Amino acid sequence: MEKTNRFVGYFFLMMFIAAFVSCDSTSSKEESTGEYVDDSVITTKVKSLFSADDFLKSFQISVETHKGTVQLSGFVDSKKAADKAVEIAQSVKWVKSVKNDLIVKTSKEESTGEYIDDTVITATVKSLLGADDFLKSFQIGVETYKGTVQLSGFVNSKKAVDKAVEIAGGVKGVKSVKNDLIVK
């Protein structure tokens, strides 16, 4: 267990260093290098704190950051988990605000078939978004629970939001799409 914790710590340290090393002035047309570094550092720090927290590490919480605004998305099993995630994210230096788009699951009961179906839906939506010439340049988070697909992240236009929602809604097995995409 100690080796695993040490490995996880080293892994996040390397990600943190890579975020600094890989940033240059051509990384983003809309943000300065300083803003880009700060956002990637914030994201890495929040993810690191989540994975180190015994309560939150079992959840798959997506973290995106744009100009100091952290967006949390995914599914958790209680309001307590969502509140704790927000509290941890807010504690990170340089965080200006936290947009809590976490969805509390209504029931802990989930059959293996539902889990597999949700996994297939998520993979299909991600694949279709990645294959779309217009949307492939955006990092759109996709999570699925009982046929409800949640889209999250930052895009540059309402057109991108509409297209992503349309693609996700057209996938077999999708019951609804929760749009938490943010136009930057």
C-alpha positions as CSV (number, residue, x, y, z in Angstrom):
1,M,0.0,0.0,0.0
2,E,2.8,2.4,0.9
3,K,4.5,1.7,-2.5
4,T,1.2,2.4,-4.2
5,N,0.8,5.7,-2.4
6,R,4.4,6.7,-3.2
7,F,3.8,5.8,-6.8
8,V,0.6,7.9,-7.0
9,G,2.5,10.8,-5.4
10,Y,5.4,10.6,-7.8
11,F,2.9,10.3,-10.7
12,F,1.1,13.5,-9.8
13,L,4.4,15.2,-9.1
14,M,5.5,14.3,-12.7
15,M,2.2,15.5,-14.1
16,F,2.7,18.8,-12.2
17,I,6.2,19.2,-13.6
18,A,5.1,18.3,-17.1
19,A,2.4,20.9,-17.0
20,F,5.1,23.6,-16.4
21,V,7.6,22.2,-18.9
22,S,5.1,21.7,-21.7
23,C,3.6,25.1,-21.7
24,D,4.8,27.8,-24.1
25,S,3.4,30.9,-25.6
26,T,1.8,29.0,-28.6
27,S,-0.2,26.7,-26.3
28,S,-3.3,28.9,-26.6
29,K,-4.5,31.7,-28.8
30,E,-6.9,33.1,-26.2
31,E,-4.9,32.8,-23.0
32,S,-1.5,34.0,-21.9
33,T,1.1,31.4,-21.0
34,G,0.6,32.3,-17.3
35,E,-3.1,31.7,-17.4
36,Y,-2.6,28.4,-19.2
37,V,0.0,27.2,-16.6
38,D,-2.2,28.3,-13.8
39,D,-5.2,26.4,-15.2
40,S,-3.3,23.2,-15.7
41,V,-1.7,23.4,-12.3
42,I,-5.1,24.0,-10.7
43,T,-6.6,21.0,-12.5
44,T,-3.7,18.8,-11.5
45,K,-3.8,19.9,-7.9
46,V,-7.5,19.4,-7.6
47,K,-7.3,15.9,-9.1
48,S,-4.4,15.1,-6.8
49,L,-6.3,16.1,-3.7
50,F,-9.3,14.0,-4.8
51,S,-7.2,10.9,-5.4
52,A,-5.6,11.4,-2.0
53,D,-8.9,11.8,-0.2
54,D,-10.2,8.4,1.2
55,F,-13.8,9.4,0.7
56,L,-13.6,10.9,-2.8
57,K,-11.0,8.7,-4.5
58,S,-13.6,6.1,-5.4
59,F,-15.6,8.5,-7.5
60,Q,-14.8,9.5,-11.1
61,I,-15.0,13.2,-10.9
62,S,-14.0,15.2,-14.0
63,V,-12.1,18.4,-13.4
64,E,-11.7,21.1,-16.0
65,T,-10.3,24.6,-15.4
66,H,-10.6,27.8,-17.5
67,K,-9.2,31.1,-16.2
68,G,-9.4,30.0,-12.6
69,T,-12.9,28.6,-12.8
70,V,-13.0,24.9,-11.9
71,Q,-15.8,22.8,-13.3
72,L,-16.5,19.6,-11.4
73,S,-18.7,17.0,-13.3
74,G,-19.6,13.4,-13.0
75,F,-21.7,11.3,-10.7
76,V,-21.4,10.8,-7.0
77,D,-23.6,8.9,-4.5
78,S,-24.4,11.7,-2.0
79,K,-24.7,15.4,-1.5
80,K,-21.9,15.0,1.1
81,A,-19.5,13.8,-1.6
82,A,-20.4,16.7,-3.9
83,D,-20.0,19.2,-1.1
84,K,-16.7,17.8,-0.1
85,A,-15.4,17.9,-3.7
86,V,-16.4,21.6,-4.0
87,E,-14.7,22.4,-0.6
88,I,-11.5,20.7,-1.7
89,A,-11.5,22.4,-5.1
90,Q,-12.1,25.8,-3.4
91,S,-9.1,25.3,-1.1
92,V,-6.7,25.2,-4.1
93,K,-4.6,28.4,-4.6
94,W,-5.6,30.4,-7.7
95,V,-9.1,29.0,-7.8
96,K,-11.5,31.9,-8.5
97,S,-14.7,29.9,-8.5
98,V,-16.0,26.4,-8.6
99,K,-18.9,25.3,-10.9
100,N,-20.4,22.3,-9.3
101,D,-22.0,20.1,-12.0
102,L,-21.8,16.9,-10.0
103,I,-24.9,14.8,-10.2
104,V,-26.0,12.8,-7.1
105,K,-27.1,9.3,-8.1
106,T,-30.6,8.7,-7.1
107,S,-30.1,5.0,-6.3
108,K,-27.1,2.9,-5.4
109,E,-28.6,-0.1,-7.1
110,E,-27.1,-0.7,-10.5
111,S,-27.1,-3.9,-12.3
112,T,-24.0,-5.1,-14.3
113,G,-26.0,-4.7,-17.5
114,E,-26.7,-1.0,-16.7
115,Y,-23.1,-0.4,-15.9
116,I,-21.9,-2.0,-19.2
117,D,-24.5,-0.1,-21.1
118,D,-23.4,3.2,-19.6
119,T,-19.8,2.3,-20.3
120,V,-20.7,1.6,-24.0
121,I,-22.7,4.8,-24.2
122,T,-19.8,6.9,-22.8
123,A,-17.3,5.3,-25.1
124,T,-19.6,5.8,-28.2
125,V,-20.3,9.4,-27.4
126,K,-16.6,10.1,-26.8
127,S,-15.7,8.4,-30.0
128,L,-18.2,10.4,-32.0
129,L,-17.2,13.7,-30.5
130,G,-13.6,12.9,-31.2
131,A,-14.3,12.0,-34.8
132,D,-16.2,15.2,-35.5
133,D,-14.0,17.7,-37.3
134,F,-15.6,20.7,-35.5
135,L,-15.6,19.2,-32.0
136,K,-12.4,17.2,-31.9
137,S,-10.3,20.1,-30.8
138,F,-12.3,20.5,-27.5
139,Q,-11.9,18.4,-24.4
140,I,-15.5,17.5,-23.7
141,G,-16.0,15.4,-20.7
142,V,-18.6,12.6,-21.0
143,E,-20.1,10.6,-18.1
144,T,-23.1,8.4,-18.2
145,Y,-25.4,7.0,-15.4
146,K,-28.5,5.0,-16.2
147,G,-28.7,6.4,-19.7
148,T,-28.2,10.0,-18.7
149,V,-25.2,11.5,-20.5
150,Q,-23.5,14.5,-18.9
151,L,-21.4,16.7,-21.1
152,S,-18.9,19.0,-19.4
153,G,-15.9,21.2,-20.2
154,F,-15.2,24.5,-22.0
155,V,-16.0,25.1,-25.7
156,N,-15.8,28.3,-27.8
157,S,-19.4,28.7,-29.1
158,K,-23.0,27.8,-28.7
159,K,-22.7,26.0,-32.0
160,A,-20.2,23.6,-30.4
161,V,-22.6,23.1,-27.5
162,D,-25.5,22.4,-29.8
163,K,-23.6,20.0,-31.9
164,A,-22.2,18.0,-28.9
165,V,-25.7,17.7,-27.4
166,E,-27.1,16.6,-30.8
167,I,-24.4,13.9,-31.2
168,A,-24.8,12.6,-27.7
169,G,-28.6,12.5,-27.9
170,G,-28.4,10.5,-31.1
171,V,-26.5,7.6,-29.5
172,K,-28.6,4.4,-29.0
173,G,-29.5,3.9,-25.3
174,V,-29.2,7.6,-24.3
175,K,-32.3,8.6,-22.3
176,S,-31.3,12.2,-21.8
177,V,-28.4,14.6,-22.1
178,K,-27.4,16.9,-19.3
179,N,-25.6,19.8,-20.9
180,D,-23.0,21.3,-18.5
181,L,-20.7,22.7,-21.3
182,I,-19.5,26.2,-20.7
183,V,-18.9,28.7,-23.6
184,K,-15.6,30.4,-22.8
